[in-house]
Amino acid sequence: MKPRKLLTTGAVALGLLATVGAPSASAAAGQSGDGQLRVTIGQPGSRANALASPAANASCTVNRITVNRFSECEWVTVHLDVVKVINGRPVIEGTADFSVKHQMTLKTNSANWSEKFTISKAATTGQGNGVAVKFSATSGGGTRATVHFQQGHTLDSAASGSVDYKTAAIAPKKINPKAKTTYGYTFTKAGYSPGSVSYASAVYRCDNYYGSTRASRAGCAIPEAPTGVSMVGLARIDEGIRKLRSRGGHYGDPNGGKPLHWMINKTQEGRNRAAVCPRTAPADMRRAGRTSCDEYPFASTYEGGTALPAAQREITWVKVNENKAQGGRITAWRGQMHVMDHDPFYVIA
């Protein structure tokens, strides 16, 4: 195949040009220079799968980051142009097109985890063959990434590698800063100047919020991915939520509603509860033994209290034991799913 000539006379510089995602005209329109790799990044869009269990891996979709609470699949397509620059304009001498697929799986009971990635065999034209790649990964938030990959692998065949993540010890009740992985690539080819490209993973966060001096409860999650807590089996509480939803209340409804957001603020939680719950139950509820006020949305959410219009909230009088059972269920769910301040979630009823 003959290379596409954009200009045929003048001084020449050689280099590689790569784009992440779909190739664009701007990526090919370089400036005069030393022929270094020039990059246009088409960052994959993000999509979250709600209510996934810790064991379920996120599915993979091309040019998209797909996440659930404990896993991510990021599938990136890369277009690389081998160019020579004549009078500031590139002549494309060949191309290489390939993809990279990352599968990261976090752990609910450990702040150390691993990731696998595969680099496909490149489809090449002209001088696009023989391009070698080096791969790097860096993390943050107290976590260190270590890459296992055959550096200098050529894109003429497929390759795979892995990244191990190790987090420094997290003190009890502590939450590490949110972090993400930055993936870096350096491309080289004999006779051409090298170049590089990078992109990032979804955001993750590690914590030991439920830890104690006796045992660690450290683990990591993807905070943007909503999880779900079930009220099924708590008869009156479940009934109250379903009645609200039948009247149009949709916050926290996994079937098309907006998520709730957890709040860690005991003072505001008390204010939210006092704003909607009377001090004493009505006479008929007292006779039925239902003296405990259950508010929805929960007082411990940013949608609690009077934050939402009256049509989007309700209270239900329940027996004390049912409210205590709900509290235990929520605590267990938060610990397993590492739900922290501002994290989105749904309520199953």
C-alpha positions as CSV (number, residue, x, y, z in Angstrom):
1,M,0.0,0.0,0.0
2,K,1.4,3.4,-1.0
3,P,1.7,5.9,1.8
4,R,-0.6,8.9,1.7
5,K,1.5,12.0,0.8
6,L,0.4,15.3,2.2
7,L,3.5,17.1,0.9
8,T,6.4,15.9,-1.3
9,T,9.2,18.4,-1.0
10,G,11.2,20.1,1.7
11,A,13.0,19.1,4.9
12,V,12.0,15.8,6.5
13,A,11.6,14.7,10.2
14,L,10.4,11.2,11.2
15,G,8.1,10.3,14.1
16,L,5.1,8.3,15.4
17,L,1.7,9.7,15.9
18,A,-0.8,7.9,18.1
19,T,-4.4,8.6,19.1
20,V,-6.6,6.9,21.7
21,G,-10.1,6.2,20.5
22,A,-11.3,7.0,17.0
23,P,-8.6,8.7,14.8
24,S,-9.3,12.4,14.1
25,A,-8.1,14.8,11.4
26,S,-6.5,17.0,14.1
27,A,-4.3,14.0,15.2
28,A,-2.8,13.7,11.7
29,A,-2.3,17.5,11.2
30,G,1.1,17.8,13.0
31,Q,3.4,20.8,13.2
32,S,7.1,21.1,12.2
33,G,9.3,19.6,14.8
34,D,11.5,16.8,15.9
35,G,9.0,14.1,14.9
36,Q,8.1,13.1,18.4
37,L,4.9,11.3,19.1
38,R,1.9,13.7,19.2
39,V,-1.2,12.4,20.9
40,T,-5.0,13.0,20.9
41,I,-6.7,11.2,23.7
42,G,-10.3,10.1,23.3
43,Q,-10.9,9.2,27.0
44,P,-13.4,6.4,27.2
45,G,-16.8,7.3,28.7
46,S,-17.9,5.8,32.0
47,R,-20.9,3.6,32.7
48,A,-21.8,2.2,36.1
49,N,-23.7,-1.0,36.8
50,A,-25.9,-0.7,39.9
51,L,-26.4,-3.3,42.6
52,A,-23.6,-5.6,41.6
53,S,-22.4,-8.1,44.1
54,P,-18.7,-8.2,45.1
55,A,-18.2,-11.4,43.0
56,A,-19.6,-10.0,39.8
57,N,-17.0,-8.6,37.3
58,A,-17.9,-5.6,35.2
59,S,-18.7,-6.4,31.6
60,C,-16.5,-5.0,28.8
61,T,-17.6,-2.4,26.1
62,V,-15.3,-1.0,23.5
63,N,-14.1,2.6,24.2
64,R,-15.9,2.7,27.6
65,I,-15.1,2.3,31.2
66,T,-17.7,-0.1,32.7
67,V,-17.7,-0.4,36.5
68,N,-19.6,-2.0,39.4
69,R,-18.8,-1.7,43.1
70,F,-15.7,-3.9,43.0
71,S,-14.5,-4.2,39.4
72,E,-13.8,-2.3,36.3
73,C,-13.4,-3.2,32.6
74,E,-11.7,-0.5,30.4
75,W,-11.4,-1.3,26.7
76,V,-9.5,1.3,24.7
77,T,-8.8,1.4,21.0
78,V,-5.5,3.0,19.8
79,H,-4.7,4.3,16.4
80,L,-1.0,5.0,15.6
81,D,0.4,6.8,12.6
82,V,4.0,6.4,11.4
83,V,4.8,9.8,9.9
84,K,7.5,11.9,8.4
85,V,7.2,15.6,8.7
86,I,8.0,17.7,5.6
87,N,7.9,21.4,6.0
88,G,5.8,21.1,9.1
89,R,3.2,18.7,7.6
90,P,3.1,15.0,8.0
91,V,3.3,12.3,5.4
92,I,1.7,9.1,6.8
93,E,4.0,6.2,5.9
94,G,2.0,3.5,7.8
95,T,-0.5,2.9,10.6
96,A,-1.1,0.5,13.5
97,D,-4.5,-0.1,15.1
98,F,-4.9,-2.2,18.2
99,S,-6.8,-2.3,21.5
100,V,-6.1,-2.7,25.2
101,K,-8.5,-4.3,27.6
102,H,-8.1,-3.9,31.3
103,Q,-10.0,-6.0,33.9
104,M,-9.5,-4.8,37.5
105,T,-11.0,-6.6,40.5
106,L,-10.9,-5.0,43.9
107,K,-11.5,-6.8,47.2
108,T,-14.0,-6.2,49.9
109,N,-11.7,-7.7,52.6
110,S,-8.2,-6.6,51.4
111,A,-6.6,-3.3,50.3
112,N,-4.3,-5.3,47.9
113,W,-5.6,-6.5,44.5
114,S,-4.6,-7.2,40.9
115,E,-5.5,-6.3,37.4
116,K,-5.0,-8.1,34.1
117,F,-4.6,-6.4,30.7
118,T,-4.3,-7.6,27.1
119,I,-2.9,-5.8,24.1
120,S,-4.3,-7.1,20.8
121,K,-2.3,-7.8,17.7
122,A,-2.1,-4.6,15.6
123,A,-3.6,-4.3,12.2
124,T,-0.9,-2.5,10.3
125,T,-0.3,-0.8,6.9
126,G,2.9,0.4,5.4
127,Q,5.6,1.1,8.0
128,G,3.2,0.4,10.8
129,N,4.8,-2.9,11.6
130,G,7.7,-3.4,14.1
131,V,6.5,-0.8,16.6
132,A,7.5,-1.7,20.1
133,V,5.7,-0.7,23.3
134,K,6.6,-0.2,26.9
135,F,3.8,0.0,29.5
136,S,3.6,1.6,32.9
137,A,1.0,2.1,35.6
138,T,1.0,4.5,38.6
139,S,-1.5,4.8,41.4
140,G,-2.1,7.0,44.4
141,G,-4.1,7.3,47.6
142,G,-1.6,5.2,49.5
143,T,-1.5,2.4,46.9
144,R,1.5,1.4,44.8
145,A,1.2,-0.3,41.4
146,T,3.7,-2.9,40.1
147,V,3.7,-3.8,36.4
148,H,4.4,-7.3,35.1
149,F,4.9,-7.0,31.3
150,Q,7.4,-7.9,28.6
151,Q,8.6,-4.4,28.0
152,G,9.6,-3.7,24.3
153,H,7.0,-6.1,23.0
154,T,6.2,-5.4,19.3
155,L,2.6,-4.7,18.3
156,D,2.9,-7.4,15.6
157,S,1.5,-10.0,18.0
158,A,-0.8,-9.9,21.0
159,A,0.5,-9.7,24.5
160,S,-0.8,-9.7,28.1
161,G,0.4,-8.5,31.5
162,S,-0.8,-7.7,35.0
163,V,-0.6,-5.0,37.6
164,D,-0.3,-5.8,41.3
165,Y,-1.6,-3.2,43.8
166,K,-0.4,-3.0,47.3
167,T,-1.7,-0.5,49.9
168,A,0.1,0.7,52.9
169,A,-1.5,-0.2,56.3
170,I,-4.6,1.8,56.9
171,A,-5.4,2.8,60.5
172,P,-8.8,1.8,62.0
173,K,-11.6,4.3,61.2
174,K,-9.6,5.8,58.4
175,I,-10.5,6.4,54.7
176,N,-7.7,6.8,52.1
177,P,-8.0,9.5,49.5
178,K,-9.7,8.5,46.2
179,A,-7.2,7.5,43.6
180,K,-7.0,6.1,40.1
181,T,-4.4,4.4,37.9
182,T,-2.6,6.3,35.1
183,Y,-1.6,4.0,32.3
184,G,1.4,5.1,30.2
185,Y,2.7,3.8,26.9
186,T,5.9,4.6,25.1
187,F,6.2,3.5,21.4
188,T,9.5,3.1,19.6
189,K,10.5,2.0,16.1
190,A,14.0,1.9,14.5
191,G,14.6,5.1,12.6
192,Y,11.8,7.0,14.2
193,S,11.6,9.2,17.3
194,P,9.7,7.6,20.2
195,G,6.4,8.9,21.6
196,S,3.9,8.3,24.4
197,V,0.3,8.3,25.3
198,S,-1.6,7.9,28.6
199,Y,-5.1,7.5,30.0
200,A,-6.7,6.8,33.4
201,S,-8.8,4.1,35.1
202,A,-12.0,4.7,37.0
203,V,-11.6,6.2,40.5
204,Y,-11.2,3.7,43.5
205,R,-10.9,4.2,47.2
206,C,-9.5,2.1,50.1
207,D,-10.5,2.3,53.7
208,N,-10.4,0.6,57.1
209,Y,-13.4,2.6,58.4
210,Y,-14.9,-0.4,60.3
211,G,-11.5,-1.6,61.6
212,S,-10.6,-1.9,65.2
213,T,-7.5,-2.4,67.3
214,R,-8.2,-6.1,67.2
215,A,-8.7,-6.7,63.5
216,S,-8.4,-4.9,60.1
217,R,-11.5,-4.5,57.9
218,A,-9.6,-2.9,55.1
219,G,-10.9,-3.1,51.6
220,C,-11.4,-1.1,48.4
221,A,-14.4,-0.1,46.2
222,I,-15.3,2.0,43.3
223,P,-17.3,4.8,45.0
224,E,-19.2,6.1,41.9
225,A,-20.9,2.7,41.4
226,P,-24.1,2.5,43.4
227,T,-24.8,-0.5,45.5
228,G,-28.2,-1.6,47.1
229,V,-29.5,-2.4,50.6
230,S,-32.6,-4.6,50.9
231,M,-35.5,-3.8,53.2
232,V,-37.3,-7.0,52.1
233,G,-38.4,-9.0,55.2
234,L,-38.8,-5.9,57.4
235,A,-42.5,-6.0,57.0
236,R,-43.7,-2.5,58.0
237,I,-40.6,-0.7,56.7
238,D,-40.8,-2.5,53.4
239,E,-44.5,-1.7,53.2
240,G,-44.0,2.0,53.9
241,I,-41.3,2.4,51.1
242,R,-43.5,0.6,48.6
243,K,-46.5,2.8,49.4
244,L,-44.4,5.9,48.9
245,R,-43.2,4.6,45.6
246,S,-46.7,3.8,44.5
247,R,-47.5,7.5,45.0
248,G,-44.6,8.6,42.9
249,G,-41.7,8.7,45.4
250,H,-38.7,7.6,43.4
251,Y,-35.5,8.4,45.4
252,G,-33.6,5.2,46.1
253,D,-35.8,3.2,43.7
254,P,-33.5,0.9,41.7
255,N,-36.2,0.7,39.0
256,G,-35.4,4.1,37.4
257,G,-35.2,6.3,40.4
258,K,-32.5,8.6,41.6
259,P,-30.0,7.1,44.1
260,L,-29.7,8.2,47.7
261,H,-26.3,9.3,49.0
262,W,-25.0,8.2,52.4
263,M,-24.0,10.8,54.9
264,I,-21.5,10.5,57.8
265,N,-22.6,13.3,60.1
266,K,-24.3,12.2,63.3
267,T,-25.3,15.8,64.2
268,Q,-27.1,16.4,60.9
269,E,-28.6,12.9,61.1
270,G,-30.2,13.8,64.4
271,R,-31.5,17.0,62.9
272,N,-32.9,15.2,59.9
273,R,-34.8,12.7,62.1
274,A,-36.2,15.3,64.4
275,A,-37.4,17.3,61.4
276,V,-39.8,14.6,60.2
277,C,-40.5,12.3,63.2
278,P,-42.9,13.4,65.9
279,R,-41.8,12.9,69.5
280,T,-44.5,10.3,70.2
281,A,-46.5,7.9,68.1
282,P,-50.2,8.4,67.4
283,A,-52.6,6.6,69.8
284,D,-53.5,3.9,67.4
285,M,-49.9,3.1,66.7
286,R,-49.1,3.0,70.4
287,R,-51.9,0.5,70.9
288,A,-50.4,-1.7,68.1
289,G,-47.0,-1.5,69.7
290,R,-45.6,0.5,66.8
291,T,-43.8,3.3,68.7
292,S,-40.6,3.7,66.7
293,C,-40.5,6.2,63.8
294,D,-38.9,5.0,60.6
295,E,-38.1,7.8,58.2
296,Y,-37.5,7.4,54.5
297,P,-35.2,8.6,52.9
298,F,-33.1,7.6,55.9
299,A,-32.0,10.4,58.2
300,S,-28.4,9.3,57.5
301,T,-28.6,10.4,53.8
302,Y,-28.1,13.7,52.1
303,E,-31.7,13.4,51.0
304,G,-33.0,12.8,54.6
305,G,-35.0,15.1,56.8
306,T,-36.8,17.8,54.8
307,A,-34.2,18.0,52.0
308,L,-36.8,16.5,49.6
309,P,-40.4,17.7,49.0
310,A,-43.0,16.0,51.1
311,A,-44.2,13.9,48.1
312,Q,-40.8,12.3,48.0
313,R,-40.6,11.2,51.7
314,E,-42.6,9.4,54.3
315,I,-42.5,8.1,57.9
316,T,-43.7,4.7,59.1
317,W,-44.4,3.7,62.7
318,V,-42.9,0.3,63.4
319,K,-42.0,-1.9,66.4
320,V,-38.7,-1.1,68.1
321,N,-37.2,-4.5,67.2
322,E,-37.9,-3.9,63.5
323,N,-36.1,-0.6,63.6
324,K,-33.2,-2.2,65.4
325,A,-33.1,-5.0,62.8
326,Q,-32.9,-2.4,60.1
327,G,-30.0,-0.7,61.8
328,G,-28.1,-4.0,62.0
329,R,-28.8,-4.8,58.3
330,I,-27.6,-1.3,57.2
331,T,-24.4,-1.6,59.2
332,A,-23.6,-5.0,57.8
333,W,-24.3,-3.8,54.3
334,R,-22.1,-0.6,54.7
335,G,-19.2,-2.7,55.9
336,Q,-19.4,-5.2,53.1
337,M,-19.8,-2.7,50.4
338,H,-17.5,0.0,51.9
339,V,-20.2,2.7,51.7
340,M,-18.8,6.1,52.8
341,D,-19.8,9.7,52.8
342,H,-21.6,10.8,49.6
343,D,-21.6,7.3,48.1
344,P,-24.7,6.6,46.0
345,F,-27.0,3.6,46.7
346,Y,-30.5,2.2,46.2
347,V,-33.0,0.7,48.5
348,I,-34.6,-2.6,47.5
349,A,-38.2,-3.0,48.7
